[in-house]
């Protein structure tokens, strides 16, 4: 039986890099059915909704979703899409590839980010003309569920021995304290090694010596910011894929946004979208094909052709064609 993949290009370069990822997937001749949905700024302008109910339902009922990017309506699109697949963890690898001019070529990190709570819970209020508030939500149950996933992640891999818990419990004692206690408690029960790093100290240390870190488990906002910081170490956001994992469903997306400065020019780097598709293949059980795609991307990054953000002069289609050729 074929796997049903919801495809949502969104705005900006999402409309260029997601077709590139689909081209790579189609070259593998797998039993995948691609069903398109619409979301983003243009959709809101036309319909009044950034994420129509039909697109939400498409993602909720698909075997997996491949999403590009959204512009001004990003919060109105990606947060509900993560809800549609019941995602509780966001996986963001940040790896330097041979041939890419990276600030820290030794970088090889994986961020496991809590994906449902924190300051992204959406509880904001205007209490007066002078005062707005934001409520931060942290539960023991969500923290422990993330910790259990992190333990499984490192135990199932020969490459990871444990993980770092990154938090700010010295200041946010109730919320980050609860997060830290929940994560460390599960890891201790499972016999998984952990170390703790304050998030501001981590931001410095990861830039100076990224090799001291491996798998990083962190709250929602910290994971968002710190993984983007790590992107700067490896060559930019055009190289970072991500996965939003739920119990029975998942959503995959490049970490970069819509890149309005180059949207429509056909020069966007498709690597992050294609690597996101590789993560999707692995999630669906196509581990061998996933590795083939990642290896093909690595080969093109090392040998070219590369897009302008990586110092080359190839366009999106040329780089995609080279990856398909490697496959």
C-alpha positions in Angstrom: 0.0 0.0 0.0 1.3 3.4 -0.9 2.3 6.0 1.6 0.2 9.2 1.3 2.4 12.3 1.6 0.8 15.8 2.1 2.8 18.3 0.2 2.4 22.0 1.3 4.8 24.4 -0.5 3.7 27.5 1.3 5.2 30.9 0.4 8.5 32.2 -1.0 11.2 29.7 -1.7 9.0 27.0 -0.3 7.5 26.9 -3.8 10.9 26.2 -5.2 12.6 23.9 -2.8 9.7 21.5 -2.1 9.2 20.7 -5.8 13.0 20.0 -5.8 12.5 17.6 -2.9 9.6 15.9 -4.6 11.7 15.5 -7.8 14.4 13.7 -5.7 11.8 11.4 -4.0 10.2 10.6 -7.4 13.5 9.5 -8.8 13.7 6.7 -6.1 10.6 5.0 -7.7 9.0 4.3 -4.3 5.3 3.7 -3.7 4.5 7.3 -2.5 1.4 9.2 -3.3 1.8 13.0 -3.2 -1.3 15.1 -2.4 -1.0 18.9 -2.5 -2.4 21.3 0.0 -2.3 25.1 0.3 -1.2 27.4 3.1 0.5 30.7 3.7 0.2 34.4 3.0 -1.2 34.2 -0.5 -3.8 31.7 0.7 -4.9 34.0 3.5 -5.2 36.9 1.0 -7.4 34.8 -1.2 -9.5 33.0 1.4 -9.1 34.8 4.7 -7.4 31.7 6.2 -3.7 31.0 6.3 -4.3 27.4 6.9 -7.6 26.2 5.4 -9.4 23.4 7.2 -8.9 21.1 4.2 -5.2 21.5 4.4 -5.2 20.8 8.2 -7.2 17.7 7.6 -4.9 16.6 4.8 -1.9 16.8 7.1 -3.8 15.1 9.9 -4.8 12.1 7.8 -1.6 11.7 5.7 1.2 9.3 6.5 3.6 12.3 6.6 3.7 15.9 5.5 6.4 17.8 3.6 6.1 21.6 4.2 8.1 24.5 2.8 7.7 27.8 4.6 5.2 30.5 5.4 5.8 34.3 5.6 3.9 36.7 7.8 1.4 33.9 8.6 4.0 31.5 9.8 2.6 31.2 13.3 -0.9 30.6 11.9 0.4 27.8 9.6 3.2 25.9 11.3 1.8 25.7 14.8 -1.5 24.3 13.7 0.2 21.9 11.3 2.3 20.6 14.2 -0.9 20.2 16.1 -2.4 18.3 13.1 0.3 15.6 13.3 0.3 15.7 17.1 4.0 16.6 17.2 5.7 16.6 20.6 9.4 16.8 19.5 11.2 18.8 16.8 14.4 17.2 15.6 16.9 19.6 14.1 20.3 18.2 13.0 23.1 20.8 12.4 26.0 19.2 10.6 28.9 20.7 8.7 29.4 19.0 5.3 32.7 18.6 3.4 33.1 21.2 0.7 31.0 23.8 2.6 32.8 26.9 3.9 31.7 26.4 7.6 32.7 28.5 10.5 33.1 25.4 12.6 33.5 22.4 10.2 33.7 20.0 13.2 30.1 20.7 14.1 27.8 17.7 14.2 24.8 18.3 16.5 21.2 17.2 16.9 18.7 19.4 18.7 15.6 17.6 20.3 13.3 20.5 21.0 10.0 20.3 23.0 7.4 21.2 20.5 4.1 21.9 22.3 4.7 24.3 25.2 6.8 27.1 26.5 6.2 30.6 25.2 4.9 29.2 21.9 1.7 28.0 23.6 -0.1 31.2 22.4 -1.2 32.6 25.7 -0.6 36.4 25.1 -2.7 39.3 26.4 -2.9 43.0 26.3 -3.8 44.1 29.8 -3.6 47.8 29.2 -2.2 50.4 26.7 1.1 50.0 28.4 1.2 46.3 29.4 1.2 43.0 27.5 1.8 39.6 29.0 3.0 36.2 27.8 2.3 33.0 29.8 4.9 30.3 29.6 3.5 26.8 29.9 5.6 23.8 31.0 4.2 20.5 32.2 5.9 17.5 33.7 4.1 15.1 31.3 5.4 16.9 28.1 8.9 17.2 29.5 9.0 13.5 30.4 7.6 12.5 27.0 10.4 14.5 25.3 12.9 12.8 27.7 11.7 9.3 26.8 12.1 10.1 23.1 15.6 11.5 23.7 16.5 8.3 25.6 15.2 6.1 22.8 17.0 8.3 20.2 20.5 7.9 21.8 19.9 4.2 22.8 18.9 3.3 19.2 22.1 4.9 17.8 25.7 3.8 17.9 26.8 7.4 17.5 25.3 8.9 20.7 26.1 8.0 24.4 23.8 10.5 26.1 22.5 14.1 25.8 22.9 17.6 27.2 19.9 19.2 28.9 20.0 22.9 28.0 17.8 25.2 30.2 17.7 28.4 32.3 16.4 26.9 35.5 18.7 29.3 37.5 16.3 32.1 36.6 13.0 30.5 35.4 13.0 28.3 38.5 9.4 27.0 38.3 9.1 26.4 34.5 12.6 25.5 33.4 13.1 23.8 36.8 10.1 21.6 36.0 11.5 20.9 32.5 14.9 20.0 33.8 13.6 17.8 36.6 11.3 16.0 34.3 14.0 15.3 31.6 16.8 14.4 34.0 14.5 12.2 36.1 13.5 10.1 33.1 17.1 9.8 31.9 18.3 8.8 35.3 15.6 6.1 35.5 16.7 4.8 32.1 20.4 4.9 32.9 21.1 7.5 30.1 24.0 9.9 30.8 23.1 13.6 30.8 24.9 16.8 31.5 23.3 20.2 32.2 24.2 23.5 30.5 22.6 26.9 31.0 21.3 28.1 27.6 23.2 31.4 27.6 26.4 29.6 28.4 25.6 27.0 25.7 25.3 29.8 23.1 28.9 30.8 23.9 30.4 27.3 24.3 28.8 25.9 21.1 30.4 28.6 19.0 33.9 28.1 20.6 33.9 24.3 20.8 30.9 22.6 19.2 32.6 19.2 19.5 31.9 19.1 23.2 28.2 18.7 22.4 26.3 16.0 20.6 22.5 15.6 21.3 20.9 18.7 22.9 17.5 18.4 24.6 15.9 21.8 25.3 12.6 23.7 25.7 10.7 25.1 22.7 12.0 28.6 22.3 15.6 27.7 23.2 15.6 24.9 20.6 14.3 27.3 18.0 17.0 30.0 18.7 20.0 27.8 19.5 19.5 25.5 16.4 19.5 28.7 14.2 22.7 29.7 16.0 24.2 26.4 15.1 23.2 26.9 11.4 25.6 29.8 11.4 28.4 27.4 12.3 27.8 25.0 9.5 27.1 27.3 6.5 23.7 28.7 6.9 20.0 27.8 7.2 19.9 26.4 3.7 21.5 23.2 5.1 19.3 22.5 8.1 16.4 20.0 7.8 13.9 19.2 10.6 11.3 16.7 11.6 8.2 17.3 13.8 7.4 13.9 15.3 4.1 12.7 16.7 3.0 9.3 18.0 1.5 8.3 14.7 2.2 11.1 12.2 5.0 13.5 11.4 5.8 16.8 9.5 9.1 17.6 7.8 10.3 21.0 6.9 13.5 22.9 6.1 14.5 25.2 9.0 14.9 28.2 6.7 12.0 30.6 6.1 10.6 32.1 2.9 13.7 34.1 1.9 11.8 36.9 0.3 15.0 38.5 -1.0 15.6 35.7 -3.4 12.1 34.1 -3.8 11.1 33.6 -7.4 14.6 33.8 -8.7 15.2 30.1 -8.9 18.4 30.2 -7.0 17.4 28.9 -3.6 19.5 26.1 -2.0 17.3 23.0 -2.0 19.5 21.0 0.4 17.5 21.6 3.6 14.3 20.6 1.9 15.8 17.5 0.3 17.4 16.5 3.6 14.0 16.9 5.3 12.6 14.5 2.7 15.4 12.1 3.6 14.4 12.3 7.3 10.8 11.6 6.1 11.9 8.5 4.3 13.7 7.2 7.4 10.6 7.9 9.5 8.5 5.9 7.0 10.8 3.0 7.1 12.8 3.6 4.0 16.1 3.8 5.8 18.3 2.6 2.9 16.8 5.2 0.5 17.1 7.9 3.2 20.8 7.2 3.5 21.2 7.2 -0.3 19.6 10.7 -0.5 21.7 12.1 2.3 24.8 10.6 0.6 23.9 12.2 -2.7 23.4 15.6 -1.1 26.7 15.3 0.7 28.4 14.4 -2.6 27.0 17.4 -4.4 27.9 19.7 -1.5 31.4 18.4 -1.6 32.0 18.4 -5.3 29.4 20.9 -6.7 27.5 22.3 -8.3 26.4 24.5 -5.4 24.0 27.5 -5.2 25.1 31.0 -4.5 24.7 30.9 -0.7 27.4 28.2 -0.7 29.8 30.1 -3.0 28.7 28.5 -6.3 26.8 29.7 -9.3 24.2 26.9 -9.8 20.5 27.5 -9.6 18.0 25.4 -7.7 17.2 23.1 -10.7 20.8 22.5 -11.5 21.7 21.5 -8.0 18.6 19.3 -7.7 19.5 17.6 -11.1 23.0 16.9 -9.8 21.6 15.3 -6.7 19.3 13.1 -8.8 22.2 12.2 -11.0 24.2 11.1 -8.0 21.3 8.9 -7.0 
